[in-house]
Amino acid sequence: MKGTLNSYYTVWLCHTKLTPHYRKYVDRVNATKQVYHLRSRQDIAQFYQTIAAQTNPT
């Protein structure tokens, strides 16, 4: 039980401390880099297709 509670605390810390920094970073680099926000398996599959098309021009 103690391990589970520690895990929840760690997730909470990441969400409150790290996530805002990552979001600021993504907003900052979005102007100069291509940013992908993958939210589903379909998004991941589309991402792979996009990358494959860019790296294997036919």
Residue frames as a rotation matrix with the C-alpha (Angstrom) as fourth column:
MET 1
0.569 0.822 0.000 0.00
0.822 -0.569 0.000 0.00
0.000 0.000 -1.000 0.00
LYS 2
0.409 -0.486 -0.772 2.83
0.195 -0.780 0.594 2.39
-0.891 -0.394 -0.224 0.85
GLY 3
-0.650 -0.685 0.329 4.41
0.429 0.027 0.903 1.83
-0.628 0.728 0.276 -2.59
THR 4
-0.117 0.714 0.690 1.12
0.972 -0.061 0.229 2.67
0.206 0.697 -0.687 -4.29
LEU 5
0.788 0.409 -0.460 0.77
0.539 -0.820 0.194 5.89
-0.298 -0.400 -0.866 -2.32
ASN 6
-0.053 -0.893 -0.448 4.35
0.152 -0.450 0.880 6.84
-0.987 -0.022 0.159 -3.16
SER 7
-0.628 -0.132 0.767 3.60
0.746 0.176 0.642 6.24
-0.219 0.976 -0.012 -6.83
TYR 8
0.410 0.852 0.325 0.56
0.887 -0.455 0.074 8.52
0.210 0.258 -0.943 -6.71
TYR 9
0.651 -0.245 -0.718 2.63
0.260 -0.817 0.515 11.20
-0.713 -0.522 -0.468 -4.99
THR 10
-0.465 -0.881 0.089 5.31
0.332 -0.080 0.940 10.91
-0.821 0.466 0.329 -7.68
VAL 11
-0.326 0.442 0.836 2.72
0.933 0.007 0.360 11.22
0.153 0.897 -0.415 -10.46
TRP 12
0.740 0.633 -0.227 1.25
0.668 -0.730 0.143 14.28
-0.075 -0.257 -0.963 -8.71
LEU 13
0.235 -0.744 -0.626 4.70
0.185 -0.598 0.780 15.86
-0.954 -0.299 -0.003 -8.39
CYS 14
-0.673 -0.486 0.557 5.43
0.599 0.083 0.796 15.30
-0.434 0.870 0.235 -12.08
HIS 15
0.050 0.801 0.596 2.09
0.960 -0.203 0.193 16.76
0.276 0.563 -0.779 -13.05
THR 16
0.864 0.374 -0.337 2.46
0.477 -0.823 0.309 19.86
-0.162 -0.427 -0.890 -10.89
LYS 17
0.381 -0.804 -0.456 6.19
-0.057 -0.513 0.857 20.52
-0.923 -0.300 -0.241 -11.29
LEU 18
-0.580 -0.740 0.341 7.38
0.245 0.240 0.939 19.08
-0.777 0.628 0.042 -14.60
THR 19
-0.027 0.646 0.762 4.34
0.961 0.226 -0.157 19.32
-0.274 0.729 -0.628 -16.87
PRO 20
0.839 0.349 -0.417 4.17
0.254 -0.930 -0.268 23.15
-0.481 0.119 -0.869 -16.82
HIS 21
0.017 -0.918 -0.396 7.86
-0.390 -0.371 0.843 23.33
-0.921 0.140 -0.364 -17.80
TYR 22
-0.616 -0.204 0.761 7.37
0.495 0.651 0.575 20.87
-0.613 0.731 -0.300 -20.67
ARG 23
0.392 0.846 0.362 4.34
0.868 -0.209 -0.451 22.81
-0.306 0.491 -0.816 -21.93
LYS 24
0.693 -0.225 -0.685 6.31
-0.176 -0.974 0.142 26.08
-0.699 0.023 -0.715 -21.90
TYR 25
-0.404 -0.910 0.098 9.16
-0.188 0.187 0.964 24.39
-0.895 0.371 -0.246 -23.76
VAL 26
-0.356 0.343 0.869 6.82
0.829 0.545 0.124 22.99
-0.431 0.765 -0.479 -26.41
ASP 27
0.747 0.651 -0.136 5.18
0.542 -0.714 -0.443 26.39
-0.385 0.257 -0.886 -26.87
ARG 28
0.393 -0.681 -0.618 8.61
-0.363 -0.733 0.576 28.02
-0.845 -0.002 -0.535 -27.23
VAL 29
-0.631 -0.754 0.182 10.03
-0.161 0.356 0.920 25.59
-0.759 0.552 -0.346 -29.79
ASN 30
0.125 0.779 0.614 6.79
0.610 0.428 -0.667 25.22
-0.782 0.458 -0.422 -31.75
ALA 31
0.744 0.138 -0.653 7.77
-0.285 -0.819 -0.498 28.27
-0.604 0.557 -0.570 -33.80
THR 32
0.069 -0.846 -0.528 11.00
-0.980 -0.156 0.123 26.66
-0.186 0.509 -0.840 -35.01
LYS 33
-0.920 -0.373 0.121 10.34
-0.357 0.925 0.132 22.92
-0.161 0.078 -0.984 -34.83
GLN 34
-0.210 0.865 -0.456 7.59
-0.534 0.290 0.794 20.56
0.819 0.410 0.401 -35.85
VAL 35
-0.788 0.018 0.615 5.75
-0.589 0.268 -0.763 19.39
-0.178 -0.963 -0.201 -32.75
TYR 36
-0.382 0.665 -0.642 3.53
-0.177 0.629 0.757 16.31
0.907 0.403 -0.122 -32.67
HIS 37
-0.529 0.325 0.783 0.96
-0.831 -0.012 -0.557 15.77
-0.172 -0.946 0.276 -29.92
LEU 38
-0.607 0.221 -0.763 0.10
-0.246 0.861 0.445 12.08
0.755 0.458 -0.468 -30.03
ARG 39
-0.439 0.548 0.712 -3.10
-0.895 -0.191 -0.404 11.33
-0.085 -0.814 0.574 -28.14
SER 40
0.574 0.707 0.413 -4.27
-0.609 0.706 -0.362 8.03
-0.547 -0.044 0.836 -29.58
ARG 41
-0.044 -0.542 0.839 -3.10
0.284 0.798 0.531 4.92
-0.958 0.262 0.119 -31.38
GLN 42
0.647 0.337 0.684 -4.42
0.745 -0.086 -0.662 6.42
-0.164 0.937 -0.307 -34.58
ASP 43
0.921 -0.371 -0.117 -2.26
-0.375 -0.927 -0.011 9.52
-0.104 0.054 -0.993 -34.00
ILE 44
0.139 -0.912 0.386 0.77
-0.417 0.299 0.858 7.28
-0.898 -0.280 -0.339 -33.47
ALA 45
0.131 -0.025 0.991 0.07
0.694 0.717 -0.073 5.33
-0.708 0.697 0.111 -36.66
GLN 46
0.912 0.241 0.333 -0.32
0.407 -0.642 -0.650 8.57
0.057 0.728 -0.683 -38.62
PHE 47
0.678 -0.730 -0.086 2.93
-0.582 -0.605 0.543 9.87
-0.449 -0.318 -0.835 -37.12
TYR 48
-0.051 -0.702 0.711 4.79
0.064 0.708 0.703 6.74
-0.997 0.082 0.009 -38.24
GLN 49
0.420 0.274 0.865 3.36
0.847 0.224 -0.482 7.09
-0.326 0.935 -0.138 -41.75
THR 50
0.999 -0.043 -0.019 4.40
-0.046 -0.962 -0.269 10.73
-0.006 0.270 -0.963 -41.89
ILE 51
0.356 -0.928 0.107 7.94
-0.603 -0.141 0.785 9.97
-0.714 -0.344 -0.610 -40.74
ALA 52
-0.016 -0.324 0.946 8.24
0.451 0.842 0.296 7.03
-0.892 0.431 0.132 -43.14
ALA 53
0.732 0.358 0.579 7.09
0.673 -0.252 -0.695 9.20
-0.103 0.899 -0.426 -46.04
GLN 54
0.909 -0.409 -0.086 9.66
-0.406 -0.913 0.047 11.87
-0.098 -0.008 -0.995 -45.14
THR 55
0.129 -0.932 0.339 12.55
-0.626 0.188 0.756 9.43
-0.769 -0.309 -0.560 -44.80
ASN 56
-0.474 -0.236 0.848 11.73
0.378 0.815 0.438 7.13
-0.795 0.529 -0.298 -47.74
PRO 57
0.038 0.515 -0.857 10.84
-0.634 -0.650 -0.419 9.34
-0.772 0.559 0.302 -50.69
THR 58
-0.319 -0.082 0.944 9.71
0.491 0.838 0.238 7.30
-0.811 0.540 -0.227 -53.69
